[in-house]
Amino acid sequence: MISGYVQNELFIEASSLFSEIWAQGFLPLTATYSVLFGAAGATANLDLGRQLHCILVKTQYEFDLILENSLISMYAKCGLIDDAYNIFSTMASRDLISWNSMIMGFSHHGLAKETIKIFEAMLESGSHPNSVTFLGVLSACSHVGLISKALELFKSMRDIYRIKPGLEHCVSIVNLLGRAGRVEEAEEFVRSLPFEPDCAIWGALLGVCGFSETGAEIAKHAASKVLELDPKNSPAHVALCNIYAARGLHMAEQKLRKEMGLKGVRKVPGCSWIQLNGRVHVFKSGDKLHPQADEVLSLLFGISDKSYKRNIPFRL
């Protein structure tokens, strides 16, 4: 039942049912803890994760591999990468999931050096990487611009380990080249793929066109490919509008915005959230329903004003 709740993203119901089981004196199974650690990680609910960990420490003498892997993933997703590594470093044995959990954890935190170091240790241990492993190291390289290393890894993935690159691997390479201003190379990479690129890959190429002075034409081509596959794709329209605006092509921007209106395409509002004093606060672009909306807007406009005076780009 708990697993069903978590699979349907009913995390509050899952934790409530666990509390009922515990209150009635039943000892939960290892699999139950593993599922709930996954829920805590997915929602970045560190309080829940720590409570479960404390219960385990008090009730179980030994942690099996499944629990240790779940703990690594949970702490990494909740922002405590050092705690995740402490568990990893004390494991008596590790499987592919252990290595991948640590690699993905370091990667998500932008720690490229540590990601590559763990990856190399994994190879030395005799473990064989899979597509998830390479996604982690490629993403880490993309975060910090390690172009040569990423291209070397991408090649070894295909030629040495015989792993077929997936869409996410290709998107990482496109992002890496684009962020370095090498948009033409990113386009060439997309065109050279042995399969027909989908919206995600063309969208990634479109998204990095703003990093290049000559990216407007490539952006138009990438956008046309995205819109050919998905005519009402909102992010593609918005990205192309932003690129036109940044390049001073205001007539083209206005024309595209008019087309968006005729198609009924609407920008999906951005969303962010923070957890404060045990409560999750959600903020959406243009949303004034939050009880402290006026204070939030006042603070943002203050930051915007200071950014403008210091000539720092800022967007609300």
N, C-alpha and C positions, 0 to 999 in steps of 0.2 A: 504493500500500500504506500509506504514511504517512497519507494522507488518510482511508483506511478505518479505521485505528486511532483517529485523532482523532474521527471521527464516532461511533465506538462507545465513546468515552471511555477508550480504552486508551492513556493519555498516556505512560506509562513505556515501553511497547513502541514507540510512535512515536518518542520521543527516542532509544531504543536503536538503532532501525533507521537513523535519521539519522546516528548516530555510526559505524555500520558503513559507510554510504555514504561518509562523509567519510574514514574510515580507508583505504578502498580507492582513494582518489584521484579519486573522481567529484565533479564540481562540481554541487551541487544546483540545481534550477530555482528561479526566483523564486516560483512557486506553492508549492513545498515550504516555503520560509521563511514565507510568508504563513500556511499551515496551522499550522505550529509556533508562530508568534507567537500565533495564536488559541488554541492549547492552553496556552501559557504564561499568557495572560490569563485563560482559564477557570479555571485552577488557582491563580492568583496566584503562579506560580512565577517570581519575578523573576530568580533565578540563571540559569534556562534562557533567559529572554528576553534578558538581557544578553549571555550567551555567544553566542547567535545573532546579536545585533546587532554584536558585536565581529567575528565571522567575516565578516559582510557588509561591514563597513567595510574589512577587510583584503583582501577578494576582489572587491569591486565598486566601480567608480568612480562610478556614478550609481545612485540609487534611483528606481524608477518609482513611479507613483501608488499602485499596489496595495500595495507594500512600505511606503510612508510611512503609508498609512491603517492598515495592520496594526500598525505600530509605535505610532501614536497610541493605538489601542485597547488594545494590550498594556500600555503604560506607565500608562495611566489605570486599567485594571483592577488593576494591581499596586500602586496607591497613589501613583505618581510623576506626579501631574498636571502639575507644572511641566515635567518632561521631555517629556510628551506635548505640551504647549503649545509648547515650544521647537521641536519637529519641525514642528508645525502652522504656526508663524509663519514658518518658513524655506522653506515649500513654494513652488515656482515656479507651480504651478497647483493648484486644489482642485476636487473634485467634490462631489456631495451626500453621499457617504459620508464625506468628509473633514470637512465641517461637522457632520454628525450624530455622528461619533465624538468630536469635541471637545465638542459640546453634551451628549452623554450622559456623557462623562467628568466635566465640571464638575458636572453634575446629580447623579451618583452620589456626588460628594464634598460635596454640600450647598452648593455655591457658586452660589447663585441669581443674584447680581449678575453674575458672570462668564458664567453660562449665558445670561442675557437679553442681555448685551452681544454675545456671539458670535452669537446668534440675529438680533439687529438688524443686525450686520455682514453676515450671510449674506443678508438681504433686500436690503441696500444693494448687494451684489455682483451682484444679479440672479438669484441661485439661488432656486428655488422649494422651499419646505418640503414634507415629506410627513408621514405619520402618525408615523414614528419621531421626527422633529424635534419635533413637538408633544408627544409623550410625554416627551421630555427636558425641555422648558421647563415643562410642567405639573408634572412630578415635582419640579423645582427649586423652583417656587413653593410646592408642598405642603410641602416640607421646612422652609421659613421662614415660612409663613403669609401669603404674598402673595395674599390672597383676590381682591381687585379685579382684579389683573393676570391671575391664572389664569382668572377668569371671562371677562375680555376676550379672552384668547387662545383659550379654548374656543369663544367665539362667532365669532371671526374664522376659526377652523379650519373651521367649518361654512359660514358665510355668505360669506366672501371667497375662501377657497382650495378650497371645495367638497370637503373631506375628511370622510368619514363617521367620526365618533368610534367608536373600538373600546372593548372592555371595559376595557382598561388605562387609557385616557383617563378614562373614567367613574369608575373606582376612585380615580384621583388626585384628582378633584374631591370625591368622597365623603370621602376621607381629609382633604383640606384643610379642608372645612367642619366635619367632626367634631372635628378636633384643635383648632379654634378655639372649640369648645363650641357650635357652631351645628348641633346634631344634627337639629333639626326641619327646617332648610333642606336638610340632606343627605338626609333622608327624602323631602322634597318633590322634590328633584332626581331621586332614584331613581324615584319614582312618575311623574315627567313624561317619562321616557325613551321614545322612540318604538318601543322593542322590549322584549321581555320580559326583565327582568334575570335573570342566571344566579346560580349559587352564589357566584361571585367578588364580584359587586357587593353582593348581600345580605350576604355575609360581611364585606365591608369596612364596611358600615353597622353591622353587629353589633359589629365590632371597635372602632368609635369611640364607641359608646354610653356607655362608661365615662367619657368626658370631659364628660358632661352630668349634672346633678343630676336631670333629668327623663327620663333615657334608658332607664329600666327597661322601660317599656311599648313603646317603639320597639324595644328589644332583643328583647323577646318576639316581636314581630311579625316582625322580621328573621330571628330564629332559626327561627321556624315556617316561613318561606319557604325557608330553607336546608335544613331537615330534610324539607320537602315534596319538594325536589328530590333530596336525598341523606340518607336517614333515619339513616345511620350516620356522618355527618360529625362527626369527633372535635373539630376546632377550634371548631365552632359550639357544641357541648355545653359545652366547657371555657370558652369566652368568656362564655356565659350564666351558668355557675356562678360565675365570677369577679365578674361584675356583680352577681349576687344577693348574694354575700358582701360586696362593697364597700358595698352599700346596706343591709346588715343583715338581708336577707331570707333568714334561715338555713333556715326551713322549706321555702321554695321551692328553695333550693340542695340540701338533703338529698333532696327528692323527685326532683329532676333527676338527681342522682348515682345514686339507686336505679334510675331508668329507664335510665341508661347501663349499669349492671350487668346489667339484664335484657336489654338489646339486645346486650350483648357489645361495647359501645363502649369502647375503651381510648385513653387519651391518648397521642399520639405523643411520645416523649421528645425534648426539645430537644437540639440538637447544636451544638458550636462547635469551632474548631480554631485552632492557631497553628503557625507555622513557626519553629523554633528550631535554630540550628546545622545547617541543611540538612535537618532532620527535621521531618515534620509530626506534631503531637500532636493527637489527636481526643478530645474529651470529650463524653459523653452524660449526660443527666439520669438519676441513679440508677445509673450505671455505676461499678462498683468494680474493673474489670479493669485499669485503667491502673496501671502499676508504681508511680506516685507518687500514687495515689488518696488515701491517708491524708493526705499533706501538702497536697494540693489542698483536701480537705474541711476540714482544720484551718484553713487560711488563709481559706476562705469563711466558716466559722462565726465567725472573728475579725472579719471585715468586717461580718458580720451583726450581731454583738454591738455593735460601735461604731456602726453605723447605727441600731440600736434605741435606744441611749443618747442619740443626737443627734436622735431622732424623724425619721429618714429612712426612707422606705419601701424595703424590701429583700426580694427573694424569691429563694429557692434553687430 
